[in-house]
Amino acid sequence: MRLSEMSAKEIVDYEQGERLGVPGRLDARIDETTGEIHAFLFPTNRWTPFRRSEDMLEIHWRHIHTIGEDMIIVDRSK
């Protein structure tokens, strides 16, 4: 699966049943020596009265429960 395909999937928290959103733009934290993916990073856009704030939500590979056709289910309690 390509990173661009994953960026179009909705991310849902398994424990809370909370929708974390559709990344749109997704980055990966990769170990340069082994090629292993450690985490995915996607922006969480928040608007404040004076400016737009862009924080990054980091989801570690070990927290990914299932990658389905339309969504990624994560378990952040692990």
HTML snippet that shows the backbone in 3Dmol.js (N, CA, C, O; Angstrom):
<script src="https://3Dmol.org/build/3Dmol-min.js"></script>
<div id="view" style="width:600px;height:400px;position:relative"></div>
<script>
const pdb = `
ATOM      1  N   MET A   1       0.844  -1.173   0.000  1.00  0.00           N
ATOM      2  CA  MET A   1       0.000   0.000   0.000  1.00  0.00           C
ATOM      3  C   MET A   1       0.891   1.239   0.000  1.00  0.00           C
ATOM      4  O   MET A   1       1.902   1.296   0.700  1.00  0.00           O
ATOM      5  N   ARG A   2       0.506   2.202  -0.779  1.00  0.00           N
ATOM      6  CA  ARG A   2       1.265   3.447  -0.874  1.00  0.00           C
ATOM      7  C   ARG A   2       0.838   4.418   0.232  1.00  0.00           C
ATOM      8  O   ARG A   2      -0.282   4.365   0.741  1.00  0.00           O
ATOM      9  N   LEU A   3       1.757   5.288   0.574  1.00  0.00           N
ATOM     10  CA  LEU A   3       1.480   6.298   1.594  1.00  0.00           C
ATOM     11  C   LEU A   3       0.326   7.203   1.151  1.00  0.00           C
ATOM     12  O   LEU A   3      -0.485   7.622   1.975  1.00  0.00           O
ATOM     13  N   SER A   4       0.255   7.498  -0.130  1.00  0.00           N
ATOM     14  CA  SER A   4      -0.829   8.345  -0.640  1.00  0.00           C
ATOM     15  C   SER A   4      -2.193   7.671  -0.479  1.00  0.00           C
ATOM     16  O   SER A   4      -3.195   8.357  -0.274  1.00  0.00           O
ATOM     17  N   GLU A   5      -2.247   6.342  -0.569  1.00  0.00           N
ATOM     18  CA  GLU A   5      -3.504   5.623  -0.359  1.00  0.00           C
ATOM     19  C   GLU A   5      -3.919   5.677   1.107  1.00  0.00           C
ATOM     20  O   GLU A   5      -5.104   5.795   1.419  1.00  0.00           O
ATOM     21  N   MET A   6      -2.939   5.591   2.003  1.00  0.00           N
ATOM     22  CA  MET A   6      -3.247   5.649   3.438  1.00  0.00           C
ATOM     23  C   MET A   6      -3.733   7.033   3.854  1.00  0.00           C
ATOM     24  O   MET A   6      -4.533   7.160   4.781  1.00  0.00           O
ATOM     25  N   SER A   7      -3.254   8.061   3.174  1.00  0.00           N
ATOM     26  CA  SER A   7      -3.637   9.424   3.561  1.00  0.00           C
ATOM     27  C   SER A   7      -5.100   9.728   3.252  1.00  0.00           C
ATOM     28  O   SER A   7      -5.637  10.722   3.740  1.00  0.00           O
ATOM     29  N   ALA A   8      -5.752   8.888   2.449  1.00  0.00           N
ATOM     30  CA  ALA A   8      -7.163   9.102   2.110  1.00  0.00           C
ATOM     31  C   ALA A   8      -8.106   8.333   3.031  1.00  0.00           C
ATOM     32  O   ALA A   8      -9.324   8.456   2.906  1.00  0.00           O
ATOM     33  N   LYS A   9      -7.562   7.542   3.954  1.00  0.00           N
ATOM     34  CA  LYS A   9      -8.392   6.728   4.847  1.00  0.00           C
ATOM     35  C   LYS A   9      -8.685   7.489   6.143  1.00  0.00           C
ATOM     36  O   LYS A   9      -7.836   8.220   6.652  1.00  0.00           O
ATOM     37  N   GLU A  10      -9.884   7.308   6.659  1.00  0.00           N
ATOM     38  CA  GLU A  10     -10.245   7.935   7.929  1.00  0.00           C
ATOM     39  C   GLU A  10      -9.585   7.165   9.071  1.00  0.00           C
ATOM     40  O   GLU A  10      -9.503   5.937   9.035  1.00  0.00           O
ATOM     41  N   ILE A  11      -9.118   7.892  10.077  1.00  0.00           N
ATOM     42  CA  ILE A  11      -8.478   7.271  11.231  1.00  0.00           C
ATOM     43  C   ILE A  11      -9.453   7.312  12.398  1.00  0.00           C
ATOM     44  O   ILE A  11     -10.000   8.363  12.732  1.00  0.00           O
ATOM     45  N   VAL A  12      -9.663   6.137  13.019  1.00  0.00           N
ATOM     46  CA  VAL A  12     -10.620   5.997  14.121  1.00  0.00           C
ATOM     47  C   VAL A  12      -9.913   5.363  15.312  1.00  0.00           C
ATOM     48  O   VAL A  12      -9.176   4.390  15.155  1.00  0.00           O
ATOM     49  N   ASP A  13     -10.139   5.914  16.507  1.00  0.00           N
ATOM     50  CA  ASP A  13      -9.581   5.361  17.740  1.00  0.00           C
ATOM     51  C   ASP A  13     -10.455   4.194  18.193  1.00  0.00           C
ATOM     52  O   ASP A  13     -11.661   4.358  18.379  1.00  0.00           O
ATOM     53  N   TYR A  14      -9.860   3.032  18.369  1.00  0.00           N
ATOM     54  CA  TYR A  14     -10.543   1.790  18.727  1.00  0.00           C
ATOM     55  C   TYR A  14     -11.199   1.874  20.104  1.00  0.00           C
ATOM     56  O   TYR A  14     -12.357   1.483  20.258  1.00  0.00           O
ATOM     57  N   GLU A  15     -10.486   2.371  21.095  1.00  0.00           N
ATOM     58  CA  GLU A  15     -10.979   2.425  22.476  1.00  0.00           C
ATOM     59  C   GLU A  15     -12.087   3.457  22.655  1.00  0.00           C
ATOM     60  O   GLU A  15     -13.126   3.160  23.245  1.00  0.00           O
ATOM     61  N   GLN A  16     -11.871   4.655  22.152  1.00  0.00           N
ATOM     62  CA  GLN A  16     -12.802   5.768  22.366  1.00  0.00           C
ATOM     63  C   GLN A  16     -13.921   5.821  21.331  1.00  0.00           C
ATOM     64  O   GLN A  16     -14.950   6.456  21.564  1.00  0.00           O
ATOM     65  N   GLY A  17     -13.730   5.159  20.191  1.00  0.00           N
ATOM     66  CA  GLY A  17     -14.693   5.266  19.106  1.00  0.00           C
ATOM     67  C   GLY A  17     -14.675   6.652  18.480  1.00  0.00           C
ATOM     68  O   GLY A  17     -15.635   7.066  17.831  1.00  0.00           O
ATOM     69  N   GLU A  18     -13.581   7.359  18.680  1.00  0.00           N
ATOM     70  CA  GLU A  18     -13.448   8.742  18.243  1.00  0.00           C
ATOM     71  C   GLU A  18     -12.865   8.808  16.834  1.00  0.00           C
ATOM     72  O   GLU A  18     -11.900   8.114  16.514  1.00  0.00           O
ATOM     73  N   ARG A  19     -13.462   9.644  16.008  1.00  0.00           N
ATOM     74  CA  ARG A  19     -12.937   9.865  14.671  1.00  0.00           C
ATOM     75  C   ARG A  19     -11.816  10.891  14.772  1.00  0.00           C
ATOM     76  O   ARG A  19     -12.028  12.013  15.231  1.00  0.00           O
ATOM     77  N   LEU A  20     -10.626  10.497  14.342  1.00  0.00           N
ATOM     78  CA  LEU A  20      -9.486  11.398  14.398  1.00  0.00           C
ATOM     79  C   LEU A  20      -9.318  12.182  13.104  1.00  0.00           C
ATOM     80  O   LEU A  20      -8.522  13.120  13.041  1.00  0.00           O
ATOM     81  N   GLY A  21     -10.061  11.803  12.079  1.00  0.00           N
ATOM     82  CA  GLY A  21     -10.046  12.559  10.832  1.00  0.00           C
ATOM     83  C   GLY A  21      -9.400  11.816   9.677  1.00  0.00           C
ATOM     84  O   GLY A  21      -8.916  10.693   9.820  1.00  0.00           O
ATOM     85  N   VAL A  22      -9.408  12.468   8.545  1.00  0.00           N
ATOM     86  CA  VAL A  22      -8.757  11.971   7.336  1.00  0.00           C
ATOM     87  C   VAL A  22      -7.506  12.817   7.161  1.00  0.00           C
ATOM     88  O   VAL A  22      -7.602  14.035   7.014  1.00  0.00           O
ATOM     89  N   PRO A  23      -6.340  12.193   7.174  1.00  0.00           N
ATOM     90  CA  PRO A  23      -5.098  12.964   7.166  1.00  0.00           C
ATOM     91  C   PRO A  23      -4.948  13.918   5.989  1.00  0.00           C
ATOM     92  O   PRO A  23      -4.569  15.073   6.182  1.00  0.00           O
ATOM     93  N   GLY A  24      -5.235  13.463   4.780  1.00  0.00           N
ATOM     94  CA  GLY A  24      -5.012  14.306   3.611  1.00  0.00           C
ATOM     95  C   GLY A  24      -3.542  14.386   3.277  1.00  0.00           C
ATOM     96  O   GLY A  24      -3.139  14.104   2.148  1.00  0.00           O
ATOM     97  N   ARG A  25      -2.745  14.766   4.244  1.00  0.00           N
ATOM     98  CA  ARG A  25      -1.287  14.790   4.089  1.00  0.00           C
ATOM     99  C   ARG A  25      -0.720  13.914   5.193  1.00  0.00           C
ATOM    100  O   ARG A  25      -1.013  14.121   6.371  1.00  0.00           O
ATOM    101  N   LEU A  26       0.075  12.955   4.821  1.00  0.00           N
ATOM    102  CA  LEU A  26       0.576  11.984   5.785  1.00  0.00           C
ATOM    103  C   LEU A  26       2.075  11.830   5.607  1.00  0.00           C
ATOM    104  O   LEU A  26       2.557  11.695   4.482  1.00  0.00           O
ATOM    105  N   ASP A  27       2.806  11.849   6.694  1.00  0.00           N
ATOM    106  CA  ASP A  27       4.245  11.610   6.678  1.00  0.00           C
ATOM    107  C   ASP A  27       4.528  10.361   7.492  1.00  0.00           C
ATOM    108  O   ASP A  27       3.725   9.956   8.333  1.00  0.00           O
ATOM    109  N   ALA A  28       5.670   9.762   7.235  1.00  0.00           N
ATOM    110  CA  ALA A  28       6.054   8.556   7.964  1.00  0.00           C
ATOM    111  C   ALA A  28       7.420   8.760   8.600  1.00  0.00           C
ATOM    112  O   ALA A  28       8.307   9.382   8.015  1.00  0.00           O
ATOM    113  N   ARG A  29       7.576   8.230   9.799  1.00  0.00           N
ATOM    114  CA  ARG A  29       8.879   8.214  10.462  1.00  0.00           C
ATOM    115  C   ARG A  29       9.469   6.827  10.203  1.00  0.00           C
ATOM    116  O   ARG A  29       8.953   5.823  10.694  1.00  0.00           O
ATOM    117  N   ILE A  30      10.551   6.781   9.427  1.00  0.00           N
ATOM    118  CA  ILE A  30      11.138   5.522   8.966  1.00  0.00           C
ATOM    119  C   ILE A  30      12.567   5.409   9.463  1.00  0.00           C
ATOM    120  O   ILE A  30      13.317   6.385   9.445  1.00  0.00           O
ATOM    121  N   ASP A  31      12.947   4.207   9.910  1.00  0.00           N
ATOM    122  CA  ASP A  31      14.327   3.921  10.291  1.00  0.00           C
ATOM    123  C   ASP A  31      15.147   3.813   9.007  1.00  0.00           C
ATOM    124  O   ASP A  31      14.880   2.954   8.167  1.00  0.00           O
ATOM    125  N   GLU A  32      16.132   4.673   8.860  1.00  0.00           N
ATOM    126  CA  GLU A  32      16.912   4.720   7.624  1.00  0.00           C
ATOM    127  C   GLU A  32      17.747   3.470   7.384  1.00  0.00           C
ATOM    128  O   GLU A  32      18.025   3.129   6.234  1.00  0.00           O
ATOM    129  N   THR A  33      18.145   2.792   8.432  1.00  0.00           N
ATOM    130  CA  THR A  33      18.994   1.611   8.246  1.00  0.00           C
ATOM    131  C   THR A  33      18.194   0.353   7.949  1.00  0.00           C
ATOM    132  O   THR A  33      18.619  -0.468   7.136  1.00  0.00           O
ATOM    133  N   THR A  34      17.041   0.184   8.592  1.00  0.00           N
ATOM    134  CA  THR A  34      16.259  -1.040   8.404  1.00  0.00           C
ATOM    135  C   THR A  34      15.082  -0.862   7.449  1.00  0.00           C
ATOM    136  O   THR A  34      14.578  -1.841   6.899  1.00  0.00           O
ATOM    137  N   GLY A  35      14.640   0.377   7.249  1.00  0.00           N
ATOM    138  CA  GLY A  35      13.483   0.632   6.403  1.00  0.00           C
ATOM    139  C   GLY A  35      12.159   0.410   7.115  1.00  0.00           C
ATOM    140  O   GLY A  35      11.104   0.490   6.486  1.00  0.00           O
ATOM    141  N   GLU A  36      12.192   0.132   8.415  1.00  0.00           N
ATOM    142  CA  GLU A  36      10.965  -0.098   9.179  1.00  0.00           C
ATOM    143  C   GLU A  36      10.232   1.212   9.434  1.00  0.00           C
ATOM    144  O   GLU A  36      10.845   2.244   9.710  1.00  0.00           O
ATOM    145  N   ILE A  37       8.913   1.148   9.337  1.00  0.00           N
ATOM    146  CA  ILE A  37       8.079   2.307   9.654  1.00  0.00           C
ATOM    147  C   ILE A  37       7.843   2.305  11.160  1.00  0.00           C
ATOM    148  O   ILE A  37       7.373   1.315  11.720  1.00  0.00           O
ATOM    149  N   HIS A  38       8.172   3.415  11.809  1.00  0.00           N
ATOM    150  CA  HIS A  38       7.967   3.534  13.257  1.00  0.00           C
ATOM    151  C   HIS A  38       6.672   4.258  13.596  1.00  0.00           C
ATOM    152  O   HIS A  38       6.004   3.917  14.572  1.00  0.00           O
ATOM    153  N   ALA A  39       6.315   5.258  12.793  1.00  0.00           N
ATOM    154  CA  ALA A  39       5.116   6.044  13.100  1.00  0.00           C
ATOM    155  C   ALA A  39       4.640   6.792  11.862  1.00  0.00           C
ATOM    156  O   ALA A  39       5.392   7.014  10.913  1.00  0.00           O
ATOM    157  N   PHE A  40       3.372   7.170  11.905  1.00  0.00           N
ATOM    158  CA  PHE A  40       2.791   8.038  10.889  1.00  0.00           C
ATOM    159  C   PHE A  40       2.471   9.366  11.549  1.00  0.00           C
ATOM    160  O   PHE A  40       2.041   9.405  12.701  1.00  0.00           O
ATOM    161  N   LEU A  41       2.678  10.442  10.829  1.00  0.00           N
ATOM    162  CA  LEU A  41       2.416  11.789  11.323  1.00  0.00           C
ATOM    163  C   LEU A  41       1.419  12.458  10.393  1.00  0.00           C
ATOM    164  O   LEU A  41       1.588  12.437   9.174  1.00  0.00           O
ATOM    165  N   PHE A  42       0.380  13.051  10.968  1.00  0.00           N
ATOM    166  CA  PHE A  42      -0.518  13.838  10.134  1.00  0.00           C
ATOM    167  C   PHE A  42      -0.953  15.085  10.880  1.00  0.00           C
ATOM    168  O   PHE A  42      -1.060  15.087  12.106  1.00  0.00           O
ATOM    169  N   PRO A  43      -1.204  16.154  10.118  1.00  0.00           N
ATOM    170  CA  PRO A  43      -1.542  17.433  10.749  1.00  0.00           C
ATOM    171  C   PRO A  43      -2.958  17.434  11.306  1.00  0.00           C
ATOM    172  O   PRO A  43      -3.879  16.869  10.717  1.00  0.00           O
ATOM    173  N   THR A  44      -3.107  18.074  12.442  1.00  0.00           N
ATOM    174  CA  THR A  44      -4.433  18.340  13.005  1.00  0.00           C
ATOM    175  C   THR A  44      -4.587  19.849  12.970  1.00  0.00           C
ATOM    176  O   THR A  44      -4.008  20.557  13.794  1.00  0.00           O
ATOM    177  N   ASN A  45      -5.348  20.329  12.041  1.00  0.00           N
ATOM    178  CA  ASN A  45      -5.510  21.777  11.854  1.00  0.00           C
ATOM    179  C   ASN A  45      -6.482  22.330  12.876  1.00  0.00           C
ATOM    180  O   ASN A  45      -7.612  21.859  13.007  1.00  0.00           O
ATOM    181  N   ARG A  46      -6.030  23.317  13.582  1.00  0.00           N
ATOM    182  CA  ARG A  46      -6.873  23.980  14.574  1.00  0.00           C
ATOM    183  C   ARG A  46      -6.878  25.471  14.272  1.00  0.00           C
ATOM    184  O   ARG A  46      -5.837  26.072  14.008  1.00  0.00           O
ATOM    185  N   TRP A  47      -8.056  26.047  14.315  1.00  0.00           N
ATOM    186  CA  TRP A  47      -8.179  27.483  14.077  1.00  0.00           C
ATOM    187  C   TRP A  47      -8.290  28.208  15.413  1.00  0.00           C
ATOM    188  O   TRP A  47      -9.073  27.828  16.283  1.00  0.00           O
ATOM    189  N   THR A  48      -7.509  29.230  15.551  1.00  0.00           N
ATOM    190  CA  THR A  48      -7.618  30.111  16.707  1.00  0.00           C
ATOM    191  C   THR A  48      -8.128  31.453  16.180  1.00  0.00           C
ATOM    192  O   THR A  48      -8.115  31.674  14.969  1.00  0.00           O
ATOM    193  N   PRO A  49      -8.572  32.346  17.048  1.00  0.00           N
ATOM    194  CA  PRO A  49      -9.102  33.621  16.544  1.00  0.00           C
ATOM    195  C   PRO A  49      -8.105  34.430  15.711  1.00  0.00           C
ATOM    196  O   PRO A  49      -8.513  35.223  14.863  1.00  0.00           O
ATOM    197  N   PHE A  50      -6.821  34.240  15.938  1.00  0.00           N
ATOM    198  CA  PHE A  50      -5.837  35.086  15.266  1.00  0.00           C
ATOM    199  C   PHE A  50      -5.013  34.367  14.210  1.00  0.00           C
ATOM    200  O   PHE A  50      -4.462  35.009  13.315  1.00  0.00           O
ATOM    201  N   ARG A  51      -4.919  33.047  14.298  1.00  0.00           N
ATOM    202  CA  ARG A  51      -4.101  32.333  13.312  1.00  0.00           C
ATOM    203  C   ARG A  51      -4.500  30.867  13.273  1.00  0.00           C
ATOM    204  O   ARG A  51      -5.232  30.367  14.127  1.00  0.00           O
ATOM    205  N   ARG A  52      -3.998  30.212  12.265  1.00  0.00           N
ATOM    206  CA  ARG A  52      -4.239  28.787  12.107  1.00  0.00           C
ATOM    207  C   ARG A  52      -3.052  28.043  12.714  1.00  0.00           C
ATOM    208  O   ARG A  52      -1.899  28.352  12.410  1.00  0.00           O
ATOM    209  N   SER A  53      -3.333  27.077  13.558  1.00  0.00           N
ATOM    210  CA  SER A  53      -2.285  26.297  14.206  1.00  0.00           C
ATOM    211  C   SER A  53      -2.270  24.902  13.596  1.00  0.00           C
ATOM    212  O   SER A  53      -3.320  24.285  13.418  1.00  0.00           O
ATOM    213  N   GLU A  54      -1.093  24.414  13.279  1.00  0.00           N
ATOM    214  CA  GLU A  54      -0.990  23.075  12.715  1.00  0.00           C
ATOM    215  C   GLU A  54      -0.105  22.224  13.621  1.00  0.00           C
ATOM    216  O   GLU A  54       1.120  22.346  13.608  1.00  0.00           O
ATOM    217  N   ASP A  55      -0.744  21.365  14.401  1.00  0.00           N
ATOM    218  CA  ASP A  55      -0.027  20.420  15.238  1.00  0.00           C
ATOM    219  C   ASP A  55       0.016  19.091  14.513  1.00  0.00           C
ATOM    220  O   ASP A  55      -0.817  18.818  13.648  1.00  0.00           O
ATOM    221  N   MET A  56       0.981  18.274  14.865  1.00  0.00           N
ATOM    222  CA  MET A  56       1.108  16.964  14.241  1.00  0.00           C
ATOM    223  C   MET A  56       0.675  15.888  15.231  1.00  0.00           C
ATOM    224  O   MET A  56       1.110  15.881  16.382  1.00  0.00           O
ATOM    225  N   LEU A  57      -0.174  14.993  14.779  1.00  0.00           N
ATOM    226  CA  LEU A  57      -0.574  13.835  15.563  1.00  0.00           C
ATOM    227  C   LEU A  57       0.297  12.678  15.118  1.00  0.00           C
ATOM    228  O   LEU A  57       0.381  12.383  13.926  1.00  0.00           O
ATOM    229  N   GLU A  58       0.945  12.023  16.064  1.00  0.00           N
ATOM    230  CA  GLU A  58       1.838  10.909  15.756  1.00  0.00           C
ATOM    231  C   GLU A  58       1.176   9.605  16.184  1.00  0.00           C
ATOM    232  O   GLU A  58       0.785   9.441  17.340  1.00  0.00           O
ATOM    233  N   ILE A  59       1.058   8.688  15.239  1.00  0.00           N
ATOM    234  CA  ILE A  59       0.496   7.373  15.527  1.00  0.00           C
ATOM    235  C   ILE A  59       1.586   6.343  15.282  1.00  0.00           C
ATOM    236  O   ILE A  59       2.035   6.155  14.152  1.00  0.00           O
ATOM    237  N   HIS A  60       2.004   5.682  16.348  1.00  0.00           N
ATOM    238  CA  HIS A  60       3.060   4.679  16.240  1.00  0.00           C
ATOM    239  C   HIS A  60       2.532   3.424  15.560  1.00  0.00           C
ATOM    240  O   HIS A  60       1.354   3.083  15.674  1.00  0.00           O
ATOM    241  N   TRP A  61       3.417   2.754  14.859  1.00  0.00           N
ATOM    242  CA  TRP A  61       3.045   1.546  14.118  1.00  0.00           C
ATOM    243  C   TRP A  61       2.408   0.513  15.036  1.00  0.00           C
ATOM    244  O   TRP A  61       1.471  -0.176  14.633  1.00  0.00           O
ATOM    245  N   ARG A  62       2.904   0.396  16.265  1.00  0.00           N
ATOM    246  CA  ARG A  62       2.381  -0.609  17.201  1.00  0.00           C
ATOM    247  C   ARG A  62       0.946  -0.295  17.634  1.00  0.00           C
ATOM    248  O   ARG A  62       0.258  -1.172  18.157  1.00  0.00           O
ATOM    249  N   HIS A  63       0.490   0.938  17.425  1.00  0.00           N
ATOM    250  CA  HIS A  63      -0.872   1.330  17.790  1.00  0.00           C
ATOM    251  C   HIS A  63      -1.888   1.058  16.691  1.00  0.00           C
ATOM    252  O   HIS A  63      -3.092   1.165  16.922  1.00  0.00           O
ATOM    253  N   ILE A  64      -1.417   0.710  15.502  1.00  0.00           N
ATOM    254  CA  ILE A  64      -2.350   0.440  14.408  1.00  0.00           C
ATOM    255  C   ILE A  64      -2.948  -0.941  14.608  1.00  0.00           C
ATOM    256  O   ILE A  64      -2.238  -1.946  14.634  1.00  0.00           O
ATOM    257  N   HIS A  65      -4.258  -0.972  14.748  1.00  0.00           N
ATOM    258  CA  HIS A  65      -4.990  -2.217  14.991  1.00  0.00           C
ATOM    259  C   HIS A  65      -5.329  -2.887  13.668  1.00  0.00           C
ATOM    260  O   HIS A  65      -5.053  -4.072  13.484  1.00  0.00           O
ATOM    261  N   THR A  66      -5.929  -2.135  12.743  1.00  0.00           N
ATOM    262  CA  THR A  66      -6.355  -2.665  11.452  1.00  0.00           C
ATOM    263  C   THR A  66      -6.286  -1.568  10.397  1.00  0.00           C
ATOM    264  O   THR A  66      -6.614  -0.412  10.663  1.00  0.00           O
ATOM    265  N   ILE A  67      -5.856  -1.947   9.203  1.00  0.00           N
ATOM    266  CA  ILE A  67      -5.933  -1.051   8.053  1.00  0.00           C
ATOM    267  C   ILE A  67      -6.950  -1.656   7.105  1.00  0.00           C
ATOM    268  O   ILE A  67      -6.707  -2.692   6.487  1.00  0.00           O
ATOM    269  N   GLY A  68      -8.093  -0.994   6.999  1.00  0.00           N
ATOM    270  CA  GLY A  68      -9.171  -1.504   6.158  1.00  0.00           C
ATOM    271  C   GLY A  68      -9.238  -0.783   4.827  1.00  0.00           C
ATOM    272  O   GLY A  68      -8.350  -0.005   4.477  1.00  0.00           O
ATOM    273  N   GLU A  69     -10.297  -1.051   4.096  1.00  0.00           N
ATOM    274  CA  GLU A  69     -10.476  -0.457   2.776  1.00  0.00           C
ATOM    275  C   GLU A  69     -10.705   1.052   2.860  1.00  0.00           C
ATOM    276  O   GLU A  69     -10.208   1.805   2.023  1.00  0.00           O
ATOM    277  N   ASP A  70     -11.465   1.495   3.879  1.00  0.00           N
ATOM    278  CA  ASP A  70     -11.813   2.912   4.000  1.00  0.00           C
ATOM    279  C   ASP A  70     -11.268   3.592   5.247  1.00  0.00           C
ATOM    280  O   ASP A  70     -11.293   4.820   5.337  1.00  0.00           O
ATOM    281  N   MET A  71     -10.776   2.819   6.212  1.00  0.00           N
ATOM    282  CA  MET A  71     -10.326   3.441   7.453  1.00  0.00           C
ATOM    283  C   MET A  71      -9.162   2.689   8.080  1.00  0.00           C
ATOM    284  O   MET A  71      -8.884   1.533   7.762  1.00  0.00           O
ATOM    285  N   ILE A  72      -8.500   3.390   8.978  1.00  0.00           N
ATOM    286  CA  ILE A  72      -7.412   2.833   9.778  1.00  0.00           C
ATOM    287  C   ILE A  72      -7.887   2.890  11.222  1.00  0.00           C
ATOM    288  O   ILE A  72      -8.235   3.959  11.726  1.00  0.00           O
ATOM    289  N   ILE A  73      -7.901   1.745  11.884  1.00  0.00           N
ATOM    290  CA  ILE A  73      -8.330   1.692  13.278  1.00  0.00           C
ATOM    291  C   ILE A  73      -7.082   1.621  14.147  1.00  0.00           C
ATOM    292  O   ILE A  73      -6.234   0.747  13.965  1.00  0.00           O
ATOM    293  N   VAL A  74      -6.980   2.548  15.090  1.00  0.00           N
ATOM    294  CA  VAL A  74      -5.815   2.607  15.962  1.00  0.00           C
ATOM    295  C   VAL A  74      -6.237   2.365  17.404  1.00  0.00           C
ATOM    296  O   VAL A  74      -7.349   2.707  17.807  1.00  0.00           O
ATOM    297  N   ASP A  75      -5.336   1.771  18.169  1.00  0.00           N
ATOM    298  CA  ASP A  75      -5.556   1.529  19.596  1.00  0.00           C
ATOM    299  C   ASP A  75      -4.441   2.248  20.336  1.00  0.00           C
ATOM    300  O   ASP A  75      -3.355   1.699  20.521  1.00  0.00           O
ATOM    301  N   ARG A  76      -4.712   3.481  20.761  1.00  0.00           N
ATOM    302  CA  ARG A  76      -3.681   4.292  21.415  1.00  0.00           C
ATOM    303  C   ARG A  76      -3.473   3.919  22.870  1.00  0.00           C
ATOM    304  O   ARG A  76      -2.617   4.503  23.535  1.00  0.00           O
ATOM    305  N   SER A  77      -4.239   2.952  23.387  1.00  0.00           N
ATOM    306  CA  SER A  77      -4.083   2.545  24.786  1.00  0.00           C
ATOM    307  C   SER A  77      -2.939   1.549  24.962  1.00  0.00           C
ATOM    308  O   SER A  77      -2.538   1.277  26.093  1.00  0.00           O
ATOM    309  N   LYS A  78      -2.411   1.007  23.884  1.00  0.00           N
ATOM    310  CA  LYS A  78      -1.316   0.016  23.974  1.00  0.00           C
ATOM    311  C   LYS A  78      -0.057   0.653  24.482  1.00  0.00           C
ATOM    312  O   LYS A  78       0.963  -0.022  24.622  1.00  0.00           O
TER     313      LYS A  78
END
`;
const viewer = $3Dmol.createViewer("view");
viewer.addModel(pdb, "pdb");
viewer.setStyle({}, {cartoon: {color: "spectrum"}});
viewer.zoomTo();
viewer.render();
</script>
